[in-house]
């Protein structure tokens, strides 16, 4: 939270002029339609690509939403986290903050498209949808000399904000749903609006006869009660927008999002004017359609023979990290994150399904909790802490529960234990680039093995039992996704040529690990549209 607040304060300061950028050591690139702030020399190599991605997206938003930016947007590049993200503001100024680190691709919750292309498309939809105005709104902006932001100490600012920027006063599912829908459109169909993860979620909800939130229930409970925090806003919002485009037209969705001279100030009244029915009624229609649509999908899935499984526990465990079987302890060793319990490393008994708490995990990730590696001889689980900032390398004795910090702010994840020499291997994120590093015993320092160039994002690392080969999922700048096998000695020598590879595009190869004899790799992918172990 401290670092996020710092980003907000810096970005608001930067919007006032380049002179303040100099005072905090940032460089500035200005065009007629952009003010880009970045750290030179570490982020300079990104400037041409980020600038082109911005202008391409801006041209699309201006055209399709009939939008003229109220002011020149400011883009701030930061490296405050080991996983990339972004945020947009339009009040009091138009600004986008981008963490340049690679995205987490767990469960395909992030599309396979190149990250700056995707982020610019997504965040500028936010800017366009919230900054969009007609002459009545601009009259109030002239009166207030800008776009007032709501201040808790002065409730009257809610009214001022609504008069100047009415489309800021919308639920989060509206903003995130429209951004996901439009970024998928701009990527030619590659995105979460047509992604396998979202499809799987709603297919599972129908299979389990789960509760669907109403549009009001989603805002009041659905984004607060769920242990995945605000994820439901993306899921429901994108799905509802896609339903509207499918059962009406994409043009109707765009008209709803626009702020024409004859449009309604309030988003729900504008919806009724475009679609001819109240928002609540259309939402109910979508839920009924979704149930029928997914029921048909489930019938299709069941036409194929499914592999039999045996549950290890009676209840769902929420998010689970990569886990390791220890035959001596008759347990699965890993990390867990589920409602009502602090994220923690633990031992899952294969005899009774109970989880023994080992140690809490600071700053867990949403879907895979943490990065883990296991030394079976020492009974030590290695894991990353502070995963939402600069990751620390930690170790916990799975028998005593004693936890130790090995390297603070190591910025290393995708950990694997190399049994050949007892070292750890991992992927380190710095300045938007990914490097393979080796951490020799006693794990108090790391050594650089290889750094991939911008545009290549390796993730999901594993090492063969004899320590000679490493497997990696690799995303290319084109969006193509590969599973690749490298000789470790080649990478040490600067040769990053794979000895084997398989193209999963546009699906993402996830969690691939070597078999005990090193002959095979096992992992998962939505390669056929549903999740398969391959």
Secondary structure, DSSP 8 states (H G I E B T S, - for coil): -HHHHHHHHHHHHHTT-HHHHHHTT-EEEEETTEEEEE-TTTTGGGHHHHHHHHHHHHHHHHHHTT---SS-EEEEEE--SSS-EEEEE-SSS-EEEEE-S----GGG-S-SS-HHHHHHHHHHHHHHHHH---HHHHHHHHHHTS----BTTBTHHHHHHHHH-GGGSS-HHHHHHHHHHHHHHHTTT-SGGG-HHHHHHHHHHHHTT-----HHHIIIIITTSSTTTTHHHHHHHHHHHHHHHHHS-HHHHHHHH---TTS-SSHHHHHHHHHSS-HHHHHHHHHHHHHHHHHHHHHHHHTS-------SSSS--BEE---EEETTTTEEEEEEEETTEEEEEEEEETTT--EEEEEE-TT-BTTTBS-EEEETTTTEEEEEE-TTSS-EEEEEETTT--EEEEETT--EEEEEEETTTTEEEEEEEETTEEEEEEE-TT-S--EEEEE--TT-EEEEEEE-TTSSEEEEEEE-TTS-EEEEEEEHHHHHTT----SEEEE-TTS--EEEEE-TTSS-EEEEE-TTSS-EE-
